[in-house]
Amino acid sequence: MSGELATETRTLLGYGPQGDHDPNGPFSPAQLTRLDEALTLSSAESGIPFSVYIGELAVPTRAGAEKLFSKLSDDAVLIAVSPSQRSLHIVTGAKSSQRLPNRACALAALTIRASLTQGDIVGGLVNGLRQLSDAAGTV
Amino acid sequence: MPVIETVLIFAGIPLGIALLLALAVFGKSLKQPNRYRPGKSWDFAPQWFSAHPAVLTSSAPTGSATAVGGASGEW
C-alpha cells in the first residue's frame, strides 16, 4: 500500500434547489445547500432515493402523503412535513420498507419531530435523513 | 480637556460598546427575519426536493408506487 488516501470527489450535488434563490421562499441559501447535500449524500450512500416535501398535505394528512408518494417509485422514501398542519409523515414503498422497517422510520420521525418543535425544519430534515440512511446501510 | 474629547470618551465609548453588543445579540435575526416557529402560519408554496437521479444507483422513477409503511408524528 502506498499510504495514499483515495478520495472520491463529489462535484455533482442533487436536485434540491434549482436556479437562483427565491427571496420569498422559506429557506436561506445556506439552509438549502445543507438540505441539498444531505439529500444527495444520504441517497448516494444508501442507494435509496430520498425525497423531501414541505408544504400543505391533503386532509387526512397520512392519505395525502401517500398520494404524493405514489408519484415516486417502490424503492423511494418520502419525508413530508406540513408546518401549517403540524404533521410529519415518512412513507416507504414495497422495496424500501424492507430496508427501512417501521421502527427505523419511527425513530427518525422522533428525531425530526424534536427539531420541528424548536422551529428548525432544515436541521430536523438533515438529521432525519442521516438517521434513515444509517439505518438502511450502504449499498 | 476640550469638550468634544470628554463627550467622545465618556459617552462615545459606552455607546459603541452597547452597539456592538446589540449587533451581536440581534444581528442574526436581522439577516433572516422569517424564521419558523411552531404555531406560526406557513404561507409559502409547497416545496418538493429530491435526490438527483444521476447520483442514484436505482433506475429512474416509474411514477407508480404503493405506500407500504413509514411513520407519522405531530408537534
Backbone of each chain as ProteinMPNN parsed JSONL, in Angstrom:
{"seq_chain_A": "MSGELATETRTLLGYGPQGDHDPNGPFSPAQLTRLDEALTLSSAESGIPFSVYIGELAVPTRAGAEKLFSKLSDDAVLIAVSPSQRSLHIVTGAKSSQRLPNRACALAALTIRASLTQGDIVGGLVNGLRQLSDAAGTV", "coords_chain_A": {"N_chain_A": [[0.854, -1.213, 0.0], [0.494, 2.156, -0.807], [-0.08, 4.125, 0.949], [-1.573, 6.264, 0.292], [-4.508, 8.225, 0.37], [-7.543, 7.447, -1.017], [-9.708, 9.582, -2.415], [-13.051, 10.305, -3.167], [-14.29, 12.571, -5.309], [-17.099, 14.521, -4.963], [-18.652, 16.206, -7.157], [-21.092, 16.552, -8.121], [-23.951, 17.762, -7.051], [-27.206, 17.349, -5.609], [-30.678, 17.624, -6.691], [-32.3, 19.354, -5.151], [-32.521, 22.674, -4.494], [-33.072, 24.702, -7.337], [-31.643, 26.821, -9.747], [-31.793, 30.391, -9.224], [-31.794, 31.731, -5.901], [-34.856, 31.975, -4.243], [-36.115, 34.847, -2.934], [-38.498, 35.058, -1.611], [-38.927, 32.631, -0.598], [-39.08, 30.082, 1.997], [-36.604, 29.289, 3.028], [-33.123, 29.963, 3.652], [-30.224, 30.495, 1.477], [-28.051, 29.09, 2.578], [-29.313, 27.158, 4.141], [-30.688, 25.735, 2.192], [-28.565, 24.675, 0.781], [-27.498, 22.938, 2.676], [-29.603, 21.119, 2.947], [-29.757, 20.128, 0.366], [-27.251, 18.881, 0.141], [-27.473, 16.952, 2.159], [-29.596, 15.371, 1.179], [-28.466, 14.421, -1.224], [-26.122, 13.043, -0.394], [-27.104, 11.133, 1.454], [-28.82, 9.687, -0.175], [-27.06, 8.726, -2.098], [-25.311, 7.1, -0.631], [-26.923, 5.177, 0.591], [-28.379, 4.223, -1.498], [-31.053, 4.534, -1.749], [-33.623, 6.436, -3.12], [-34.19, 9.378, -1.655], [-36.726, 11.697, -0.719], [-38.022, 14.914, -0.173], [-40.698, 16.707, 1.105], [-42.163, 19.796, 1.697], [-44.849, 21.333, 2.811], [-48.381, 22.001, 2.387], [-50.596, 19.316, 3.123], [-53.042, 17.143, 1.697], [-56.069, 16.662, 3.432], [-57.22, 13.602, 4.969], [-53.982, 13.82, 6.5], [-52.172, 11.684, 6.358], [-53.094, 10.091, 4.265], [-52.849, 11.985, 2.28], [-50.074, 12.312, 2.139], [-49.368, 9.754, 1.29], [-50.52, 9.75, -1.172], [-48.946, 11.61, -2.5], [-46.624, 10.137, -2.447], [-47.165, 8.19, -4.274], [-46.306, 9.109, -6.684], [-43.684, 8.552, -6.843], [-41.168, 5.953, -6.737], [-41.15, 2.389, -5.988], [-38.975, 1.856, -4.394], [-38.393, 4.15, -3.136], [-38.253, 6.778, -0.611], [-40.305, 8.947, 1.142], [-40.264, 11.996, 2.872], [-42.515, 13.894, 4.408], [-43.364, 17.084, 5.423], [-45.588, 19.139, 7.081], [-45.896, 22.255, 7.929], [-48.014, 24.011, 8.435], [-50.114, 22.374, 9.148], [-48.932, 21.031, 11.107], [-47.93, 18.373, 10.99], [-46.124, 15.366, 10.356], [-44.852, 13.048, 8.081], [-43.447, 9.948, 7.24], [-42.971, 8.01, 4.448], [-42.741, 4.787, 3.132], [-41.998, 2.49, 0.443], [-42.765, -0.65, -1.235], [-40.284, -1.884, -1.7], [-38.45, -0.274, -0.313], [-39.34, -0.434, 2.267], [-38.42, -2.823, 3.146], [-35.777, -2.394, 3.676], [-35.904, -0.3, 5.393], [-37.5, -0.721, 8.089], [-40.615, -0.192, 9.9], [-40.0, 0.559, 12.512], [-37.51, 1.767, 12.363], [-38.178, 3.978, 10.831], [-39.881, 5.182, 12.635], [-38.142, 5.968, 14.663], [-36.572, 7.833, 13.298], [-38.563, 9.668, 12.697], [-39.128, 10.6, 15.217], [-36.775, 11.959, 15.816], [-36.827, 13.991, 13.869], [-39.175, 15.264, 14.582], [-38.499, 16.278, 17.086], [-36.698, 18.33, 16.431], [-38.424, 19.915, 14.958], [-40.205, 20.938, 16.807], [-38.652, 22.869, 17.882], [-38.567, 24.627, 15.876], [-36.761, 24.288, 13.859], [-36.617, 23.448, 10.787], [-35.048, 22.629, 8.548], [-32.758, 21.651, 9.821], [-33.851, 19.518, 11.26], [-34.722, 17.874, 9.169], [-32.29, 17.258, 7.924], [-30.966, 15.821, 9.946], [-32.785, 13.714, 10.236], [-32.644, 12.515, 7.696], [-30.019, 11.622, 7.726], [-30.144, 9.781, 9.797], [-31.945, 7.922, 8.763], [-30.551, 6.992, 6.495], [-28.361, 5.854, 7.726], [-29.612, 3.787, 9.104], [-30.518, 2.296, 6.99], [-28.248, 1.334, 5.837], [-25.314, 0.726, 3.753], [-25.137, 0.483, 0.141]], "CA_chain_A": [[0.0, 0.0, 0.0], [1.308, 3.364, -0.915], [-0.412, 5.044, 2.029], [-2.366, 7.397, -0.195], [-5.942, 8.154, 0.666], [-8.316, 7.635, -2.243], [-10.909, 10.361, -2.131], [-13.973, 10.414, -4.301], [-14.806, 13.943, -5.31], [-18.499, 14.62, -5.365], [-18.924, 17.528, -7.694], [-22.474, 16.625, -8.571], [-24.911, 17.821, -5.955], [-28.527, 16.908, -6.035], [-31.684, 18.495, -7.277], [-32.869, 20.28, -4.184], [-32.85, 23.985, -5.035], [-32.625, 24.892, -8.7], [-31.645, 28.21, -10.206], [-31.488, 31.424, -8.245], [-32.503, 31.625, -4.631], [-36.092, 32.741, -4.218], [-36.108, 35.584, -1.666], [-39.765, 34.88, -0.909], [-39.013, 31.268, -0.102], [-38.923, 29.978, 3.454], [-35.278, 28.889, 3.469], [-31.992, 30.753, 3.177], [-29.356, 29.692, 0.601], [-27.244, 28.158, 3.369], [-30.164, 26.031, 4.54], [-30.974, 24.924, 1.013], [-27.363, 23.919, 0.467], [-27.412, 21.837, 3.648], [-30.627, 20.123, 2.612], [-29.32, 19.542, -0.89], [-26.136, 17.985, 0.413], [-27.965, 15.812, 2.94], [-30.365, 14.514, 0.279], [-27.582, 13.764, -2.181], [-25.219, 12.079, 0.247], [-27.824, 10.002, 2.035], [-29.332, 8.858, -1.26], [-25.948, 8.057, -2.776], [-24.702, 6.06, 0.195], [-27.837, 4.083, 0.877], [-28.983, 3.734, -2.733], [-32.495, 4.771, -1.705], [-33.91, 7.827, -3.491], [-34.964, 10.103, -0.662], [-37.473, 12.823, -1.255], [-38.482, 15.728, 0.942], [-41.795, 17.601, 0.725], [-42.533, 20.715, 2.772], [-45.994, 22.099, 2.358], [-49.655, 21.52, 2.888], [-50.99, 17.981, 2.693], [-54.484, 16.961, 1.623], [-56.578, 16.033, 4.639], [-56.33, 13.365, 6.092], [-52.61, 14.07, 6.065], [-51.452, 10.453, 6.016], [-53.504, 9.727, 2.905], [-52.272, 12.985, 1.385], [-48.655, 11.987, 1.961], [-49.257, 8.53, 0.487], [-50.867, 10.108, -2.551], [-47.735, 12.206, -3.056], [-45.627, 9.086, -2.611], [-47.481, 7.354, -5.437], [-45.616, 9.631, -7.863], [-42.292, 8.099, -6.812], [-41.019, 4.536, -7.073], [-41.327, 1.486, -4.847], [-37.807, 1.825, -3.508], [-38.133, 5.513, -2.661], [-38.754, 7.146, 0.711], [-40.737, 10.344, 1.159], [-40.443, 12.647, 4.171], [-43.42, 15.019, 4.172], [-43.541, 17.935, 6.598], [-46.59, 20.172, 6.845], [-45.824, 23.153, 9.092], [-49.298, 24.641, 8.752], [-50.947, 21.378, 9.822], [-48.092, 20.478, 12.165], [-47.818, 16.926, 10.943], [-44.937, 14.869, 9.679], [-45.065, 11.652, 7.662], [-42.415, 9.25, 6.462], [-43.658, 6.961, 3.685], [-41.842, 3.872, 2.427], [-42.662, 1.641, -0.53], [-42.631, -2.092, -1.054], [-38.871, -2.292, -1.615], [-37.71, 0.49, 0.691], [-39.75, -0.82, 3.62], [-37.629, -3.971, 3.581], [-34.522, -1.892, 4.21], [-36.231, 0.623, 6.478], [-38.751, -1.138, 8.725], [-41.364, 0.905, 10.515], [-39.401, 1.08, 13.751], [-36.447, 2.704, 11.986], [-38.851, 5.207, 10.434], [-40.422, 5.831, 13.829], [-37.031, 6.629, 15.35], [-36.213, 9.035, 12.534], [-39.655, 10.637, 12.846], [-38.963, 11.202, 16.541], [-35.683, 12.924, 15.715], [-37.271, 15.145, 13.09], [-40.188, 15.965, 15.357], [-37.843, 17.037, 18.153], [-36.188, 19.572, 15.859], [-39.524, 20.735, 14.473], [-40.788, 21.693, 17.922], [-37.791, 24.03, 18.093], [-38.691, 25.515, 14.736], [-35.654, 24.068, 12.936], [-37.119, 22.479, 9.805], [-33.962, 22.06, 7.742], [-31.916, 20.856, 10.705], [-34.547, 18.278, 11.55], [-34.706, 17.022, 7.973], [-30.92, 16.773, 7.71], [-30.7, 14.772, 10.93], [-33.631, 12.571, 9.929], [-32.097, 11.841, 6.524], [-28.809, 10.903, 8.118], [-30.528, 8.632, 10.611], [-32.548, 6.916, 7.884], [-29.543, 6.358, 5.643], [-27.565, 4.983, 8.597], [-30.376, 2.574, 9.393], [-30.656, 1.495, 5.774], [-26.966, 0.731, 5.5], [-24.779, 1.102, 2.442], [-25.496, -0.418, -0.953]], "C_chain_A": [[0.873, 1.239, 0.0], [1.015, 4.329, 0.216], [-1.202, 6.239, 1.563], [-3.839, 7.179, 0.105], [-6.701, 8.397, -0.629], [-9.588, 8.399, -1.901], [-11.754, 10.472, -3.387], [-14.535, 11.822, -4.278], [-16.248, 13.935, -5.793], [-18.741, 16.022, -5.874], [-20.376, 17.671, -8.072], [-23.379, 16.644, -7.348], [-26.309, 17.652, -6.513], [-29.429, 17.996, -6.555], [-32.063, 19.655, -6.412], [-33.26, 21.615, -4.767], [-32.291, 24.133, -6.438], [-32.635, 26.38, -9.013], [-31.328, 29.179, -9.079], [-32.324, 31.231, -6.987], [-33.734, 32.519, -4.653], [-36.171, 33.508, -2.904], [-37.422, 35.463, -0.907], [-39.928, 33.475, -0.371], [-38.75, 31.212, 1.39], [-37.506, 29.706, 3.93], [-34.196, 29.788, 2.876], [-31.113, 29.883, 2.28], [-28.512, 28.685, 1.385], [-28.067, 26.938, 3.764], [-30.452, 25.123, 3.362], [-29.764, 24.085, 0.625], [-27.221, 22.722, 1.4], [-28.382, 20.73, 3.29], [-30.254, 19.373, 1.35], [-28.237, 18.495, -0.658], [-26.603, 16.748, 1.169], [-28.728, 14.839, 2.055], [-29.443, 13.724, -0.634], [-26.738, 12.686, -1.514], [-25.977, 10.881, 0.794], [-28.378, 9.1, 0.938], [-28.208, 8.088, -1.934], [-25.405, 6.905, -1.937], [-25.636, 4.901, 0.44], [-28.432, 3.485, -0.391], [-30.484, 3.886, -2.747], [-32.755, 6.21, -2.118], [-34.796, 8.495, -2.444], [-35.614, 11.323, -1.289], [-38.05, 13.592, -0.079], [-39.555, 16.684, 0.435], [-42.146, 18.467, 1.916], [-43.68, 21.558, 2.267], [-47.271, 21.478, 2.875], [-49.969, 20.143, 2.309], [-52.504, 17.896, 2.667], [-54.951, 16.204, 2.863], [-57.339, 14.762, 4.277], [-54.872, 13.304, 5.655], [-51.877, 12.789, 5.69], [-51.805, 10.028, 4.599], [-52.925, 10.706, 1.895], [-50.811, 12.698, 1.101], [-48.498, 10.742, 1.097], [-49.609, 8.803, -0.962], [-49.672, 10.754, -3.234], [-46.705, 11.123, -3.348], [-45.896, 8.262, -3.849], [-46.824, 7.878, -6.7], [-44.169, 9.142, -7.926], [-42.224, 6.62, -7.197], [-41.072, 3.698, -5.803], [-40.135, 1.464, -3.903], [-37.491, 3.201, -2.938], [-38.682, 5.701, -1.254], [-39.108, 8.626, 0.672], [-40.856, 10.83, 2.592], [-41.285, 13.889, 3.909], [-43.641, 15.776, 5.47], [-44.57, 18.995, 6.245], [-46.609, 21.12, 8.028], [-47.171, 23.765, 9.443], [-50.223, 23.671, 9.466], [-50.203, 20.681, 10.945], [-48.084, 18.959, 12.163], [-46.655, 16.535, 10.054], [-45.198, 13.42, 9.313], [-43.847, 11.156, 6.917], [-43.112, 8.089, 5.767], [-42.617, 6.108, 2.979], [-42.659, 2.983, 1.499], [-42.37, 0.176, -0.274], [-41.169, -2.49, -0.881], [-38.152, -1.546, -0.499], [-38.125, 0.097, 2.102], [-38.998, -2.048, 4.093], [-36.3, -3.517, 4.168], [-34.748, -0.955, 5.384], [-37.553, 0.185, 7.092], [-39.378, 0.009, 9.498], [-40.704, 1.432, 11.78], [-38.238, 2.023, 13.442], [-37.058, 4.039, 11.566], [-39.377, 5.947, 11.654], [-39.329, 6.564, 14.591], [-36.64, 7.909, 14.629], [-37.293, 10.092, 12.675], [-39.555, 11.341, 14.195], [-37.882, 12.268, 16.517], [-36.133, 14.186, 14.997], [-38.265, 15.965, 13.898], [-39.555, 16.813, 16.453], [-37.294, 18.349, 17.615], [-37.308, 20.49, 15.421], [-40.168, 21.516, 15.606], [-39.939, 22.908, 18.254], [-37.884, 25.006, 16.935], [-37.597, 25.325, 13.695], [-36.05, 23.007, 11.915], [-35.968, 21.807, 9.075], [-33.055, 21.193, 8.606], [-32.547, 19.513, 11.021], [-34.494, 17.326, 10.37], [-33.317, 16.439, 7.732], [-30.61, 15.638, 8.678], [-31.514, 13.519, 10.637], [-33.102, 11.794, 8.735], [-30.869, 11.036, 6.891], [-29.159, 9.656, 8.904], [-31.125, 7.532, 9.738], [-31.493, 6.225, 7.031], [-28.609, 5.483, 6.474], [-28.295, 3.681, 8.86], [-30.474, 1.678, 8.166], [-29.361, 0.805, 5.407], [-26.503, 1.139, 4.118], [-25.158, 0.052, 1.402], [-24.411, -1.468, -1.144]], "O_chain_A": [[1.861, 1.331, 0.728], [1.783, 5.267, 0.433], [-1.478, 7.143, 2.352], [-4.33, 6.05, 0.085], [-6.526, 9.434, -1.269], [-10.443, 7.897, -1.172], [-11.26, 10.695, -4.492], [-15.191, 12.214, -3.313], [-16.571, 13.423, -6.865], [-19.008, 16.931, -5.088], [-20.852, 18.78, -8.318], [-23.543, 15.62, -6.684], [-26.554, 17.793, -7.711], [-29.008, 19.122, -6.82], [-32.14, 20.796, -6.868], [-34.258, 21.69, -5.484], [-31.156, 23.734, -6.7], [-33.535, 27.107, -8.591], [-30.673, 28.82, -8.101], [-33.408, 30.649, -7.015], [-33.656, 33.685, -5.039], [-36.285, 32.886, -1.848], [-37.473, 35.728, 0.294], [-40.946, 33.154, 0.242], [-38.259, 32.174, 1.98], [-37.218, 29.87, 5.116], [-34.325, 30.3, 1.764], [-31.235, 28.658, 2.309], [-28.281, 27.567, 0.923], [-27.57, 25.812, 3.725], [-30.464, 23.899, 3.496], [-29.901, 22.939, 0.196], [-26.866, 21.626, 0.967], [-28.035, 19.549, 3.322], [-30.407, 18.154, 1.261], [-28.295, 17.383, -1.183], [-26.185, 15.631, 0.863], [-28.54, 13.627, 2.154], [-29.605, 12.515, -0.804], [-26.648, 11.56, -2.003], [-25.547, 9.74, 0.622], [-28.406, 7.88, 1.098], [-28.382, 6.926, -2.301], [-25.075, 5.848, -2.476], [-25.194, 3.753, 0.494], [-28.934, 2.361, -0.368], [-31.137, 3.409, -3.675], [-32.175, 7.126, -1.535], [-35.992, 8.218, -2.356], [-35.112, 11.896, -2.257], [-38.511, 12.998, 0.896], [-39.346, 17.39, -0.551], [-42.398, 17.962, 3.01], [-43.5, 22.404, 1.392], [-47.252, 20.555, 3.689], [-49.648, 19.848, 1.158], [-53.18, 18.495, 3.503], [-54.321, 15.238, 3.291], [-58.092, 14.818, 3.304], [-54.56, 12.802, 4.575], [-51.04, 12.805, 4.788], [-50.929, 9.651, 3.821], [-52.552, 10.316, 0.789], [-50.356, 12.823, -0.036], [-47.597, 10.678, 0.261], [-49.071, 8.172, -1.872], [-49.406, 10.489, -4.407], [-46.003, 11.173, -4.358], [-44.971, 7.69, -4.425], [-46.782, 7.165, -7.703], [-43.504, 9.303, -8.949], [-43.102, 6.104, -7.888], [-41.042, 4.225, -4.691], [-40.273, 1.093, -2.737], [-36.441, 3.397, -2.326], [-39.472, 4.892, -0.767], [-38.315, 9.455, 0.225], [-41.469, 10.17, 3.431], [-40.824, 14.83, 3.263], [-44.047, 15.203, 6.481], [-44.443, 19.673, 5.226], [-47.263, 20.837, 9.032], [-47.451, 24.013, 10.616], [-51.032, 24.084, 10.298], [-50.766, 19.844, 11.651], [-48.217, 18.331, 13.214], [-46.261, 17.258, 9.139], [-45.704, 12.648, 10.128], [-43.287, 11.855, 6.072], [-43.768, 7.276, 6.418], [-41.722, 6.627, 2.312], [-43.846, 2.749, 1.726], [-41.808, -0.195, 0.757], [-40.84, -3.321, -0.034], [-37.322, -2.133, 0.196], [-37.35, 0.273, 3.041], [-38.93, -2.308, 5.294], [-35.754, -4.173, 5.055], [-33.895, -0.827, 6.262], [-38.613, 0.653, 6.678], [-38.752, 1.045, 9.721], [-40.828, 2.615, 12.097], [-38.006, 2.979, 14.182], [-36.532, 5.102, 11.897], [-39.331, 7.175, 11.715], [-39.557, 7.658, 15.107], [-36.406, 8.941, 15.257], [-36.988, 11.282, 12.764], [-39.858, 12.528, 14.309], [-38.031, 13.338, 17.108], [-35.864, 15.302, 15.442], [-38.215, 17.195, 13.905], [-40.007, 17.925, 16.727], [-37.412, 19.381, 18.276], [-37.174, 21.711, 15.496], [-40.631, 22.637, 15.398], [-40.433, 23.872, 18.838], [-37.332, 26.104, 17.008], [-37.504, 26.106, 12.748], [-35.849, 21.814, 12.141], [-35.906, 20.581, 8.985], [-32.629, 20.12, 8.177], [-31.864, 18.489, 11.049], [-34.254, 16.13, 10.532], [-33.181, 15.267, 7.378], [-30.057, 14.612, 8.281], [-31.016, 12.401, 10.767], [-33.104, 10.563, 8.742], [-30.693, 9.908, 6.431], [-28.556, 8.6, 8.711], [-30.848, 6.351, 9.945], [-31.533, 5.007, 6.862], [-28.115, 4.47, 5.978], [-27.696, 2.606, 8.845], [-30.508, 0.453, 8.282], [-29.383, -0.219, 4.725], [-27.225, 1.823, 3.392], [-25.455, -1.097, 1.727], [-24.527, -2.324, -2.021]]}, "seq_chain_B": "MPVIETVLIFAGIPLGIALLLALAVFGKSLKQPNRYRPGKSWDFAPQWFSAHPAVLTSSAPTGSATAVGGASGEW", "coords_chain_B": {"N_chain_B": [[-9.418, 69.41, 29.333], [-10.621, 69.438, 25.99], [-14.13, 69.935, 25.101], [-15.274, 68.222, 23.211], [-13.637, 66.04, 23.29], [-14.103, 65.027, 25.842], [-16.791, 64.335, 25.654], [-16.665, 62.357, 23.666], [-15.126, 60.358, 24.917], [-16.488, 59.674, 27.315], [-19.103, 59.279, 26.594], [-19.186, 58.321, 24.0], [-17.655, 55.924, 23.917], [-19.026, 54.061, 25.715], [-21.469, 53.983, 24.305], [-20.624, 52.923, 21.904], [-19.813, 50.364, 22.703], [-22.264, 49.367, 23.57], [-23.621, 49.303, 21.145], [-22.165, 47.38, 19.719], [-22.687, 45.117, 21.26], [-25.458, 44.981, 20.91], [-25.608, 44.414, 18.189], [-24.355, 41.937, 18.198], [-26.208, 40.449, 19.587], [-28.691, 40.759, 18.229], [-28.065, 40.526, 15.566], [-28.121, 38.167, 13.915], [-30.878, 37.625, 13.658], [-31.694, 39.775, 12.24], [-30.717, 39.303, 9.756], [-32.183, 37.074, 8.869], [-35.326, 37.313, 9.045], [-37.662, 35.761, 8.965], [-37.924, 33.343, 10.476], [-39.104, 30.105, 11.183], [-41.553, 29.326, 13.614], [-43.212, 27.039, 15.764], [-46.723, 27.022, 15.38], [-46.828, 29.381, 14.104], [-48.039, 30.805, 11.055], [-47.873, 29.23, 7.83], [-47.137, 30.378, 4.886], [-45.971, 29.799, 2.476], [-45.276, 28.486, -0.831], [-45.747, 24.998, -1.623], [-42.869, 22.921, -1.324], [-40.796, 20.651, -2.992], [-38.222, 18.491, -2.751], [-35.793, 16.428, -4.26], [-33.493, 13.705, -4.599], [-30.777, 13.787, -6.928], [-31.222, 12.123, -9.984], [-29.006, 11.125, -11.342], [-27.192, 10.508, -9.425], [-28.213, 8.425, -8.123], [-28.351, 4.878, -7.675], [-30.347, 3.227, -8.441], [-32.946, 2.645, -10.909], [-34.656, 5.134, -12.947], [-37.499, 6.921, -11.587], [-40.615, 5.305, -11.886], [-43.075, 6.292, -11.51], [-45.232, 5.102, -10.353], [-46.205, 3.959, -7.377], [-46.818, 2.107, -4.453], [-47.72, 2.893, -1.181], [-46.296, 1.41, 1.638], [-45.26, 1.326, 4.252], [-43.958, 3.212, 7.062], [-43.783, 6.172, 9.104], [-45.381, 8.411, 11.432], [-45.894, 11.713, 12.776], [-46.638, 14.348, 15.067], [-46.598, 17.818, 15.992]], "CA_chain_B": [[-9.645, 68.691, 28.071], [-11.704, 70.065, 25.193], [-15.447, 69.341, 25.353], [-15.556, 67.129, 22.271], [-12.896, 64.858, 23.74], [-14.814, 64.498, 27.005], [-18.025, 63.676, 25.194], [-16.32, 61.137, 22.949], [-14.607, 59.303, 25.792], [-17.418, 59.209, 28.342], [-20.396, 58.883, 26.013], [-18.995, 57.571, 22.752], [-17.177, 54.542, 24.128], [-20.121, 53.184, 26.178], [-22.442, 53.807, 23.217], [-20.033, 51.997, 20.933], [-19.873, 49.004, 23.251], [-23.674, 48.949, 23.555], [-23.961, 48.987, 19.751], [-21.526, 46.098, 19.393], [-23.441, 44.06, 21.932], [-26.776, 44.873, 20.265], [-25.392, 43.711, 16.918], [-24.054, 40.541, 18.488], [-27.408, 39.763, 20.063], [-29.8, 40.787, 17.276], [-27.586, 40.538, 14.183], [-28.572, 37.002, 13.162], [-32.307, 37.684, 13.339], [-31.903, 40.818, 11.231], [-30.421, 38.718, 8.452], [-33.268, 36.2, 8.442], [-36.414, 37.635, 9.978], [-38.851, 34.924, 8.905], [-37.651, 32.006, 10.991], [-40.352, 29.422, 11.519], [-41.799, 28.898, 14.99], [-44.453, 26.261, 15.756], [-47.894, 27.845, 15.633], [-46.817, 30.472, 13.131], [-48.642, 30.351, 9.809], [-46.907, 28.865, 6.779], [-47.802, 30.87, 3.678], [-45.135, 29.584, 1.297], [-45.713, 27.442, -1.755], [-45.149, 23.697, -1.273], [-41.583, 22.652, -1.958], [-40.507, 19.224, -3.054], [-36.844, 18.277, -3.154], [-35.495, 15.021, -4.479], [-32.087, 13.489, -4.934], [-30.512, 13.811, -8.365], [-31.254, 10.75, -10.493], [-27.701, 10.648, -11.802], [-26.434, 10.039, -8.263], [-28.85, 7.227, -7.608], [-27.949, 3.633, -8.33], [-31.522, 2.544, -8.987], [-33.426, 3.203, -12.174], [-35.455, 6.351, -12.814], [-38.815, 6.626, -11.019], [-41.628, 4.943, -12.872], [-44.25, 7.116, -11.287], [-46.345, 4.399, -9.721], [-45.696, 3.272, -6.198], [-47.811, 1.994, -3.387], [-47.148, 3.106, 0.147], [-46.387, 0.195, 2.44], [-45.035, 1.566, 5.679], [-43.442, 4.527, 7.4], [-44.088, 6.643, 10.456], [-46.011, 9.726, 11.453], [-45.677, 12.461, 14.005], [-47.268, 15.674, 15.121], [-45.968, 18.628, 17.02]], "C_chain_B": [[-10.736, 69.395, 27.292], [-12.999, 69.252, 25.339], [-15.665, 68.115, 24.475], [-14.86, 65.857, 22.716], [-13.61, 64.201, 24.91], [-16.051, 63.711, 26.558], [-17.691, 62.342, 24.525], [-15.91, 60.015, 23.9], [-15.701, 58.775, 26.712], [-18.782, 58.811, 27.801], [-20.187, 57.985, 24.8], [-18.585, 56.136, 22.979], [-18.279, 53.644, 24.694], [-21.17, 52.948, 25.1], [-21.916, 52.818, 22.183], [-20.096, 50.561, 21.406], [-21.304, 48.49, 23.225], [-24.094, 48.558, 22.146], [-23.392, 47.642, 19.325], [-22.306, 44.943, 20.003], [-24.809, 43.851, 21.273], [-26.657, 44.115, 18.948], [-25.142, 42.235, 17.159], [-25.31, 39.78, 18.885], [-28.449, 39.657, 18.953], [-29.365, 40.641, 15.829], [-28.143, 39.408, 13.34], [-30.032, 37.131, 12.746], [-32.611, 38.793, 12.349], [-31.675, 40.251, 9.843], [-31.568, 37.85, 7.963], [-34.461, 36.387, 9.371], [-37.558, 36.634, 9.967], [-38.549, 33.49, 9.324], [-38.946, 31.374, 11.478], [-40.401, 29.088, 13.0], [-43.095, 28.108, 14.981], [-45.636, 27.145, 16.138], [-47.962, 29.022, 14.689], [-47.389, 29.956, 11.822], [-47.552, 30.116, 8.768], [-47.55, 29.229, 5.44], [-47.041, 30.563, 2.412], [-45.715, 28.489, 0.417], [-45.087, 26.119, -1.337], [-43.849, 23.472, -2.024], [-41.319, 21.156, -1.899], [-39.099, 19.051, -3.585], [-36.579, 16.796, -3.269], [-34.027, 14.89, -4.82], [-31.928, 13.396, -6.441], [-30.484, 12.394, -8.916], [-29.886, 10.245, -10.942], [-26.889, 10.072, -10.654], [-26.958, 8.697, -7.796], [-28.387, 5.994, -8.349], [-29.152, 2.924, -8.948], [-32.006, 3.252, -10.244], [-34.325, 4.406, -11.896], [-36.851, 6.007, -12.292], [-39.834, 6.341, -12.106], [-42.896, 5.769, -12.68], [-45.421, 6.362, -10.717], [-45.785, 3.618, -8.547], [-46.818, 3.184, -5.177], [-47.114, 2.144, -2.05], [-47.374, 1.861, 0.991], [-46.241, 0.509, 3.925], [-44.557, 2.984, 5.907], [-43.786, 4.882, 8.825], [-44.72, 8.019, 10.355], [-45.702, 10.421, 12.758], [-46.401, 13.787, 13.931], [-46.558, 16.497, 16.169], [-46.805, 19.904, 17.272]], "O_chain_B": [[-11.687, 69.902, 27.887], [-12.975, 68.062, 25.654], [-16.177, 67.094, 24.935], [-15.382, 64.753, 22.559], [-13.718, 62.976, 24.974], [-16.313, 62.598, 27.015], [-18.342, 61.329, 24.778], [-16.298, 58.862, 23.713], [-15.835, 57.563, 26.878], [-19.532, 58.093, 28.461], [-20.917, 57.014, 24.597], [-19.095, 55.228, 22.324], [-18.458, 52.537, 24.185], [-21.704, 51.845, 24.984], [-22.659, 51.988, 21.659], [-20.389, 49.65, 20.632], [-21.545, 47.327, 22.901], [-24.837, 47.595, 21.963], [-24.061, 46.86, 18.649], [-22.553, 43.928, 19.353], [-25.265, 42.721, 21.097], [-27.499, 43.275, 18.628], [-25.644, 41.382, 16.427], [-25.459, 38.602, 18.557], [-29.031, 38.591, 18.75], [-30.214, 40.631, 14.938], [-28.582, 39.619, 12.209], [-30.392, 36.79, 11.619], [-33.651, 38.774, 11.691], [-32.33, 40.645, 8.879], [-31.9, 37.875, 6.778], [-34.583, 35.686, 10.375], [-38.371, 36.651, 10.892], [-38.879, 32.541, 8.612], [-39.775, 32.031, 12.107], [-39.416, 28.625, 13.574], [-44.014, 28.474, 14.248], [-45.565, 27.918, 17.094], [-49.029, 29.603, 14.489], [-47.236, 28.775, 11.51], [-46.474, 30.709, 8.814], [-48.393, 28.495, 4.923], [-47.435, 31.034, 1.346], [-46.53, 27.677, 0.857], [-44.002, 26.112, -0.755], [-43.738, 23.79, -3.208], [-41.582, 20.494, -0.895], [-38.806, 19.414, -4.724], [-37.079, 16.0, -2.473], [-33.394, 15.843, -5.274], [-32.844, 12.973, -7.145], [-29.786, 11.539, -8.369], [-29.643, 9.038, -10.919], [-26.003, 9.245, -10.869], [-26.245, 7.926, -7.154], [-28.065, 6.066, -9.535], [-29.0, 2.119, -9.867], [-31.522, 4.329, -10.59], [-34.704, 4.661, -10.753], [-37.337, 4.903, -12.534], [-39.906, 7.045, -13.114], [-43.693, 5.916, -13.607], [-46.512, 6.922, -10.603], [-44.972, 2.712, -8.729], [-47.654, 4.081, -5.064], [-46.042, 1.581, -1.827], [-48.481, 1.327, 1.059], [-47.007, 0.015, 4.751], [-44.728, 3.855, 5.053], [-44.047, 4.01, 9.653], [-44.611, 8.701, 9.336], [-45.296, 9.786, 13.732], [-46.731, 14.275, 12.85], [-45.986, 15.959, 17.117], [-46.439, 20.727, 18.111]]}, "name": "protein", "num_of_chains": 2, "seq": "MSGELATETRTLLGYGPQGDHDPNGPFSPAQLTRLDEALTLSSAESGIPFSVYIGELAVPTRAGAEKLFSKLSDDAVLIAVSPSQRSLHIVTGAKSSQRLPNRACALAALTIRASLTQGDIVGGLVNGLRQLSDAAGTVMPVIETVLIFAGIPLGIALLLALAVFGKSLKQPNRYRPGKSWDFAPQWFSAHPAVLTSSAPTGSATAVGGASGEW"}
